[in-house]
Amino acid sequence: MLQVLKNFIPSLSCNLSSRLQLPGLGGVLCARDTSSKSGRLRPHKKKYRYYGIKTPDSTFVTSGTNLAYQRGVVFFPGLNVGIRRNFTLFAMEHGRVFVTTEKTNPNWEHGFVKRLCDEFKDNDIPMYKTYLHVIPIPMPNKFKLVEQY
């Protein structure tokens, strides 16, 4: 068998005959090197999410547009603005975005307020919060009344 391999591949060295002496492993050659790194799975690097307001003040947005990414509640939803489970604020209507800072008087019995603002309950200092509003643009009044018959 060694002679047949040497006839097909003349560049084989004589060291091959020492491997072929084991019974049952006459024609088997094993790989010496491990697989290269290009074939291995690498951990996926997630793109960093930049938090904050994504749409500037007084810009036109459509419904479903993300207005702000945040961790926890930093910006509060105002008119026509919804909040998702990961606290992302999004527009619920077409319109212009307005960012305001307003003095708040929260309902201290609400569970959401208890969880977020409980440490401010006994202070006499007023609380100011930043709200994002989407003000819809009114439709033009171009309708004409038709006489009823």
Phi and psi in degrees as GROMACS dihedral restraints (atoms count N, CA, C in turn):
[ dihedral_restraints ]
;  ai    aj    ak    al  type     phi  dphi    fc
    3     4     5     6     1   -61.3    20    10
    4     5     6     7     1   -37.2    20    10
    6     7     8     9     1   -65.6    20    10
    7     8     9    10     1   -38.3    20    10
    9    10    11    12     1   -65.6    20    10
   10    11    12    13     1   -42.5    20    10
   12    13    14    15     1   -64.4    20    10
   13    14    15    16     1   -38.1    20    10
   15    16    17    18     1   -68.8    20    10
   16    17    18    19     1   -28.7    20    10
   18    19    20    21     1   -71.5    20    10
   19    20    21    22     1   -37.4    20    10
   21    22    23    24     1   -74.4    20    10
   22    23    24    25     1   -43.3    20    10
   24    25    26    27     1  -122.6    20    10
   25    26    27    28     1    97.3    20    10
   27    28    29    30     1   -71.3    20    10
   28    29    30    31     1   -14.7    20    10
   30    31    32    33     1   -84.2    20    10
   31    32    33    34     1     2.2    20    10
   33    34    35    36     1   -66.8    20    10
   34    35    36    37     1   138.9    20    10
   36    37    38    39     1   -88.2    20    10
   37    38    39    40     1   173.4    20    10
   39    40    41    42     1   -76.6    20    10
   40    41    42    43     1   -11.2    20    10
   42    43    44    45     1   -67.1    20    10
   43    44    45    46     1   -17.1    20    10
   45    46    47    48     1   -66.1    20    10
   46    47    48    49     1   -29.8    20    10
   48    49    50    51     1   -67.0    20    10
   49    50    51    52     1   -27.5    20    10
   51    52    53    54     1   -70.3    20    10
   52    53    54    55     1   -28.7    20    10
   54    55    56    57     1   -77.0    20    10
   55    56    57    58     1   -27.0    20    10
   57    58    59    60     1   -85.6    20    10
   58    59    60    61     1     4.1    20    10
   60    61    62    63     1   -82.7    20    10
   61    62    63    64     1   -15.4    20    10
   63    64    65    66     1   -72.8    20    10
   64    65    66    67     1   136.1    20    10
   66    67    68    69     1   -71.3    20    10
   67    68    69    70     1   136.6    20    10
   69    70    71    72     1    87.0    20    10
   70    71    72    73     1   -15.2    20    10
   72    73    74    75     1  -117.3    20    10
   73    74    75    76     1    38.1    20    10
   75    76    77    78     1   -61.3    20    10
   76    77    78    79     1   -46.7    20    10
   78    79    80    81     1  -111.0    20    10
   79    80    81    82     1    17.7    20    10
   81    82    83    84     1   -98.2    20    10
   82    83    84    85     1   127.0    20    10
   84    85    86    87     1  -112.2    20    10
   85    86    87    88     1   129.6    20    10
   87    88    89    90     1  -100.0    20    10
   88    89    90    91     1   151.3    20    10
   90    91    92    93     1   -74.3    20    10
   91    92    93    94     1   138.8    20    10
   93    94    95    96     1   -92.1    20    10
   94    95    96    97     1   -33.2    20    10
   96    97    98    99     1   -97.2    20    10
   97    98    99   100     1   150.6    20    10
   99   100   101   102     1   -78.3    20    10
  100   101   102   103     1   169.5    20    10
  102   103   104   105     1   -68.0    20    10
  103   104   105   106     1   151.7    20    10
  105   106   107   108     1   -75.5    20    10
  106   107   108   109     1   168.5    20    10
  108   109   110   111     1   -69.8    20    10
  109   110   111   112     1   -21.9    20    10
  111   112   113   114     1   -67.7    20    10
  112   113   114   115     1   -24.3    20    10
  114   115   116   117     1   -89.6    20    10
  115   116   117   118     1   -10.9    20    10
  117   118   119   120     1   -84.5    20    10
  118   119   120   121     1   156.6    20    10
  120   121   122   123     1   -80.7    20    10
  121   122   123   124     1   134.2    20    10
  123   124   125   126     1  -109.6    20    10
  124   125   126   127     1   150.1    20    10
  126   127   128   129     1   -66.9    20    10
  127   128   129   130     1   140.4    20    10
  129   130   131   132     1   -79.4    20    10
  130   131   132   133     1   129.2    20    10
  132   133   134   135     1   -89.7    20    10
  133   134   135   136     1   117.0    20    10
  135   136   137   138     1   -77.5    20    10
  136   137   138   139     1   139.1    20    10
  138   139   140   141     1   -69.2    20    10
  139   140   141   142     1   135.5    20    10
  141   142   143   144     1   -70.7    20    10
  142   143   144   145     1   134.0    20    10
  144   145   146   147     1   -91.5    20    10
  145   146   147   148     1   121.6    20    10
  147   148   149   150     1   -85.7    20    10
  148   149   150   151     1   123.1    20    10
  150   151   152   153     1   -89.3    20    10
  151   152   153   154     1   157.0    20    10
  153   154   155   156     1   129.7    20    10
  154   155   156   157     1  -172.3    20    10
  156   157   158   159     1   -77.9    20    10
  157   158   159   160     1   127.5    20    10
  159   160   161   162     1   -97.1    20    10
  160   161   162   163     1   -22.9    20    10
  162   163   164   165     1  -115.3    20    10
  163   164   165   166     1   125.6    20    10
  165   166   167   168     1   -66.6    20    10
  166   167   168   169     1   167.9    20    10
  168   169   170   171     1   -65.5    20    10
  169   170   171   172     1   142.6    20    10
  171   172   173   174     1    61.8    20    10
  172   173   174   175     1    34.0    20    10
  174   175   176   177     1  -103.5    20    10
  175   176   177   178     1   151.7    20    10
  177   178   179   180     1   -83.9    20    10
  178   179   180   181     1   132.0    20    10
  180   181   182   183     1  -129.0    20    10
  181   182   183   184     1   156.8    20    10
  183   184   185   186     1   -99.4    20    10
  184   185   186   187     1   168.6    20    10
  186   187   188   189     1   -68.1    20    10
  187   188   189   190     1   140.1    20    10
  189   190   191   192     1    92.4    20    10
  190   191   192   193     1    -5.2    20    10
  192   193   194   195     1   -72.6    20    10
  193   194   195   196     1   133.8    20    10
  195   196   197   198     1   -73.5    20    10
  196   197   198   199     1   128.0    20    10
  198   199   200   201     1   -97.5    20    10
  199   200   201   202     1   -38.6    20    10
  201   202   203   204     1  -153.3    20    10
  202   203   204   205     1   138.4    20    10
  204   205   206   207     1  -102.9    20    10
  205   206   207   208     1   138.7    20    10
  207   208   209   210     1  -154.0    20    10
  208   209   210   211     1   157.5    20    10
  210   211   212   213     1  -108.0    20    10
  211   212   213   214     1   108.6    20    10
  213   214   215   216     1    82.4    20    10
  214   215   216   217     1  -171.7    20    10
  216   217   218   219     1  -101.3    20    10
  217   218   219   220     1   105.7    20    10
  219   220   221   222     1  -105.0    20    10
  220   221   222   223     1   -45.0    20    10
  222   223   224   225     1  -108.6    20    10
  223   224   225   226     1   138.2    20    10
  225   226   227   228     1  -102.3    20    10
  226   227   228   229     1   147.8    20    10
  228   229   230   231     1   -75.8    20    10
  229   230   231   232     1   135.9    20    10
  231   232   233   234     1  -108.7    20    10
  232   233   234   235     1  -139.7    20    10
  234   235   236   237     1   -68.8    20    10
  235   236   237   238     1   132.3    20    10
  237   238   239   240     1    56.9    20    10
  238   239   240   241     1    32.0    20    10
  240   241   242   243     1  -125.6    20    10
  241   242   243   244     1   132.7    20    10
  243   244   245   246     1  -108.2    20    10
  244   245   246   247     1   166.0    20    10
  246   247   248   249     1  -128.8    20    10
  247   248   249   250     1   133.6    20    10
  249   250   251   252     1   -92.9    20    10
  250   251   252   253     1   178.2    20    10
  252   253   254   255     1   -65.8    20    10
  253   254   255   256     1   -28.0    20    10
  255   256   257   258     1   -94.0    20    10
  256   257   258   259     1    19.6    20    10
  258   259   260   261     1    68.0    20    10
  259   260   261   262     1    19.7    20    10
  261   262   263   264     1   -76.8    20    10
  262   263   264   265     1   132.5    20    10
  264   265   266   267     1   -92.3    20    10
  265   266   267   268     1   136.8    20    10
  267   268   269   270     1  -138.3    20    10
  268   269   270   271     1   155.4    20    10
  270   271   272   273     1   -81.1    20    10
  271   272   273   274     1   135.2    20    10
  273   274   275   276     1   -99.3    20    10
  274   275   276   277     1   -12.5    20    10
  276   277   278   279     1  -136.2    20    10
  277   278   279   280     1   162.5    20    10
  279   280   281   282     1   -76.1    20    10
  280   281   282   283     1   139.5    20    10
  282   283   284   285     1   164.2    20    10
  283   284   285   286     1  -166.5    20    10
  285   286   287   288     1  -100.4    20    10
  286   287   288   289     1   143.8    20    10
  288   289   290   291     1   -90.2    20    10
  289   290   291   292     1   133.5    20    10
  291   292   293   294     1  -130.0    20    10
  292   293   294   295     1   133.8    20    10
  294   295   296   297     1  -108.2    20    10
  295   296   297   298     1   124.0    20    10
  297   298   299   300     1  -128.9    20    10
  298   299   300   301     1   155.4    20    10
  300   301   302   303     1  -114.6    20    10
  301   302   303   304     1   118.6    20    10
  303   304   305   306     1  -125.7    20    10
  304   305   306   307     1   148.3    20    10
  306   307   308   309     1   -76.7    20    10
  307   308   309   310     1   131.8    20    10
  309   310   311   312     1  -113.4    20    10
  310   311   312   313     1   149.9    20    10
  312   313   314   315     1  -127.5    20    10
  313   314   315   316     1    85.2    20    10
  315   316   317   318     1   -73.9    20    10
  316   317   318   319     1   158.7    20    10
  318   319   320   321     1   -82.2    20    10
  319   320   321   322     1   107.2    20    10
  321   322   323   324     1   -71.3    20    10
  322   323   324   325     1   -11.8    20    10
  324   325   326   327     1   -86.0    20    10
  325   326   327   328     1   -15.5    20    10
  327   328   329   330     1   -72.5    20    10
  328   329   330   331     1   138.3    20    10
  330   331   332   333     1   -64.4    20    10
  331   332   333   334     1   -35.9    20    10
  333   334   335   336     1   -64.2    20    10
  334   335   336   337     1   -41.0    20    10
  336   337   338   339     1   -71.8    20    10
  337   338   339   340     1   -38.3    20    10
  339   340   341   342     1   -61.0    20    10
  340   341   342   343     1   -39.8    20    10
  342   343   344   345     1   -71.3    20    10
  343   344   345   346     1   -37.7    20    10
  345   346   347   348     1   -95.7    20    10
  346   347   348   349     1   -33.5    20    10
  348   349   350   351     1  -123.9    20    10
  349   350   351   352     1    22.3    20    10
  351   352   353   354     1   -65.7    20    10
  352   353   354   355     1   -29.6    20    10
  354   355   356   357     1   -72.4    20    10
  355   356   357   358     1   -14.4    20    10
  357   358   359   360     1   -97.0    20    10
  358   359   360   361     1     3.5    20    10
  360   361   362   363     1   -64.4    20    10
  361   362   363   364     1   -44.8    20    10
  363   364   365   366     1   -89.7    20    10
  364   365   366   367     1    -5.8    20    10
  366   367   368   369     1   -79.3    20    10
  367   368   369   370     1   148.7    20    10
  369   370   371   372     1   -91.7    20    10
  370   371   372   373     1     3.5    20    10
  372   373   374   375     1   -78.8    20    10
  373   374   375   376     1   130.6    20    10
  375   376   377   378     1   -68.5    20    10
  376   377   378   379     1   147.7    20    10
  378   379   380   381     1   -98.3    20    10
  379   380   381   382     1   130.8    20    10
  381   382   383   384     1  -116.2    20    10
  382   383   384   385     1   130.5    20    10
  384   385   386   387     1  -124.9    20    10
  385   386   387   388     1   151.2    20    10
  387   388   389   390     1   -94.6    20    10
  388   389   390   391     1   124.6    20    10
  390   391   392   393     1  -114.9    20    10
  391   392   393   394     1   146.8    20    10
  393   394   395   396     1  -111.5    20    10
  394   395   396   397     1   126.7    20    10
  396   397   398   399     1  -119.0    20    10
  397   398   399   400     1   148.8    20    10
  399   400   401   402     1  -120.3    20    10
  400   401   402   403     1   112.9    20    10
  402   403   404   405     1   -96.2    20    10
  403   404   405   406     1   117.2    20    10
  405   406   407   408     1   -70.2    20    10
  406   407   408   409     1   145.9    20    10
  408   409   410   411     1   -81.0    20    10
  409   410   411   412     1   128.5    20    10
  411   412   413   414     1   -68.8    20    10
  412   413   414   415     1   147.5    20    10
  414   415   416   417     1   -71.2    20    10
  415   416   417   418     1   143.7    20    10
  417   418   419   420     1   -69.6    20    10
  418   419   420   421     1   140.0    20    10
  420   421   422   423     1   -87.7    20    10
  421   422   423   424     1    83.9    20    10
  423   424   425   426     1  -114.3    20    10
  424   425   426   427     1    28.4    20    10
  426   427   428   429     1   -94.2    20    10
  427   428   429   430     1   142.1    20    10
  429   430   431   432     1  -115.1    20    10
  430   431   432   433     1   137.9    20    10
  432   433   434   435     1   -74.4    20    10
  433   434   435   436     1   137.9    20    10
  435   436   437   438     1  -103.1    20    10
  436   437   438   439     1   136.9    20    10
  438   439   440   441     1   -63.6    20    10
  439   440   441   442     1   137.1    20    10
  441   442   443   444     1   -81.7    20    10
  442   443   444   445     1   140.6    20    10
